[in-house]
Structures are given as C-alpha cells and as structure tokens.
Amino acid sequence: MSQREEGIKGQRGAIMKHLTGSIVILTCIMINSSSVQAELQVFGSFEDSAEIAAVEASTGVKINVSKRFPAWAGNSLEVKLPSGGGSLTYTKVPEDWRWQESFLAFVWSMQPGELILRLKDSSGKEFARSYRLRSGVNHLQLPLSEVNGLNLQAVRSIVLEGREPGVFYLDYLALDRFHPILAQRGRWDIDYSMEVETPHVQWARPLAGGPLKVFAIADVADGRGIVELAQRLQMDFRATTIGSSAGINKWGFGDFYEIESLSPATWYFAVVAYNTVGVESDLSTLAQKTIQ
C-alpha cells in the first residue's frame, strides 16, 4: 500500500471515529430527553405572601385569602367579581411547560357560570379556553397538547376572567400529567379496574337473575374492596371515592362538603339514602367531629 493510500485510510478512520462519537452522544441526548416525564408541580396554593403578591385583580374585583374550600394545604383564594365581571392575573408561574401534559386548577363556585382561562407567554401571545362552572366543585384540566400559538418554553402569566358577578374560591394551580378519569368525570377519582385479579372463589358469578346494579362509596384506602366483591359476585357497579386528606387520599382533593357556623361541641353525622319511590334506608355508621 502506498503512502498516499495509507494517509487516506487514516483520514477515513479518524472521520468514522469522530462520527461514531457523535452518534453515541446524540443517542445519549435522545435517551435522556425521552426519559423526561410530566410530574405534579403545584405553583399556586396561596399559602405564602409571595403567591398572594403575584395576584393582580382588575378594577372592582376583591380577593382575600380564605380557609374555605381548600384543595391543597389549608388556604384558598376567595374571588368576588362585581357587576360586569372582572379578571385576575397570576404571575408566579413556572416558565417552561414543555415537559408537562396538563394545566390544572381547582375552583369552588358559589353559583353556576363561566370562567375564561388565558395563558400568556413572554411575547404577549395568548391561548384562551372557556369553562362552564357548576355550583360547588370544579376541576379544570387543560391538555397542553391542545394549546396552540403559545411558546410553552416562556409562559409568563395565567389570567382567569368572569363576565358576570359571582364568588368563587381558587386553589391548586398546577402542572401534571394528563388525567383521563378527570377528563371523563369532571372530578378526581380512581379507575376501578377489574384487570388485576386475586385468588378467589366465585360465590355468585354468574348470578341467577343477572348482575346487581351497585353504586359504591369508599375511602381511597378501602377502594379495592368493591373490586374484590365484583370478582366474586356478578355486578354492574359504579364507584365514587371520598377523602380530602393529603397523601393517600389525593383523589379526594376538593370533593367535600362544608357545614358553617357550628358551635364548639362534638357533632355527630349520618346519612340516609332514598330510592326512586321514596323508600328510605337505615342510617349510615355515625361519624363525629369535635369543634373547639
């Protein structure tokens, strides 16, 4: 082999070595990028002064920190809209939303109405979506895959606008993965699946006369019970999960009832159910709450 050929061969080897290194680096970058996943990031719960200072209300709108209807920790933001409506702007937001899947907000509304959500980026562009509010709990979820014309790498503010007078309580401004059950039901809940089957004896599956129609209410910690029963007894069931405590009961956030103006004492509560012809059930197990 001539000296010239050896030189060309050496150059080719160096080029291939360089390209191989580039490919390895590129592969690593692609792997690292694909491993980034959406995770819960609560950035507005109105627990500290910095979050309160980041709220700007339009003329006539009154805002106050409240202990009513909190969905995360102990506070919510009470918003009172005047005649003709108004808006509030929140600026303490994460800048880069690219790796998240949805924006979430909790709104407890004292009346039915409409709320317009606007996201704005650093260039002044915005994306808007309208939500119908019912009286009581409302979980707003905006899939970020549906946000068009906005730079999700440079989000600057969130605007909530109402065009009619009213009162609502705002909490739990967050980014997270997309929640299909929340989209389907309009509330946090568990997908009670029959896919995982435990060893069991089928007491009545199939059941003579067809499946039972069942509506189950359970705490998160006991939610598996209805699935275990359905594996043994043929039923067509629907389930709702209760619980508003942090941790294991995350699915119950915000879905609760408030009783006002109870004097200091130990109070006892029970519920009854009625069927379509007015027949009343027995009282449920008593629950108690001591108010100091």
C-alpha positions, 0 to 999 in steps of 0.5 A, a space after each residue: 500500500 502506498 503512502 498516499 493510500 495509507 494517509 487516506 485510510 487514516 483520514 477515513 478512520 479518524 472521520 468514522 471515529 469522530 462520527 461514531 462519537 457523535 452518534 453515541 452522544 446524540 443517542 445519549 441526548 435522545 435517551 435522556 430527553 425521552 426519559 423526561 416525564 410530566 410530574 405534579 408541580 403545584 405553583 399556586 396554593 396561596 399559602 405564602 405572601 409571595 403567591 398572594 403578591 403575584 395576584 393582580 385583580 382588575 378594577 372592582 374585583 376583591 380577593 382575600 385569602 380564605 380557609 374555605 374550600 381548600 384543595 391543597 394545604 389549608 388556604 384558598 383564594 376567595 374571588 368576588 367579581 362585581 357587576 360586569 365581571 372582572 379578571 385576575 392575573 397570576 404571575 408566579 408561574 413556572 416558565 417552561 411547560 414543555 415537559 408537562 401534559 396538563 394545566 390544572 386548577 381547582 375552583 369552588 363556585 358559589 353559583 353556576 357560570 363561566 370562567 375564561 382561562 388565558 395563558 400568556 407567554 413572554 411575547 404577549 401571545 395568548 391561548 384562551 379556553 372557556 369553562 362552564 362552572 357548576 355550583 360547588 366543585 370544579 376541576 379544570 384540566 387543560 391538555 397542553 397538547 391542545 394549546 396552540 400559538 403559545 411558546 410553552 418554553 416562556 409562559 409568563 402569566 395565567 389570567 382567569 376572567 368572569 363576565 358576570 358577578 359571582 364568588 368563587 374560591 381558587 386553589 391548586 394551580 398546577 402542572 401534571 400529567 394528563 388525567 383521563 378519569 378527570 377528563 371523563 368525570 369532571 372530578 378526581 377519582 380512581 379507575 376501578 379496574 377489574 384487570 388485576 385479579 386475586 385468588 378467589 372463589 366465585 360465590 355468585 358469578 354468574 348470578 341467577 337473575 343477572 348482575 346487581 346494579 351497585 353504586 359504591 362509596 369508599 375511602 381511597 384506602 378501602 377502594 379495592 374492596 368493591 373490586 374484590 366483591 365484583 370478582 366474586 359476585 356478578 355486578 354492574 357497579 359504579 364507584 365514587 371515592 371520598 377523602 380530602 386528606 393529603 397523601 393517600 387520599 389525593 383523589 379526594 382533593 376538593 370533593 367535600 362538603 362544608 357545614 358553617 357556623 357550628 358551635 364548639 361541641 362534638 357533632 355527630 353525622 349520618 346519612 340516609 339514602 332514598 330510592 326512586 319511590 321514596 323508600 328510605 334506608 337505615 342510617 349510615 355508621 355515625 361519624 363525629 367531629 369535635 369543634 373547639 
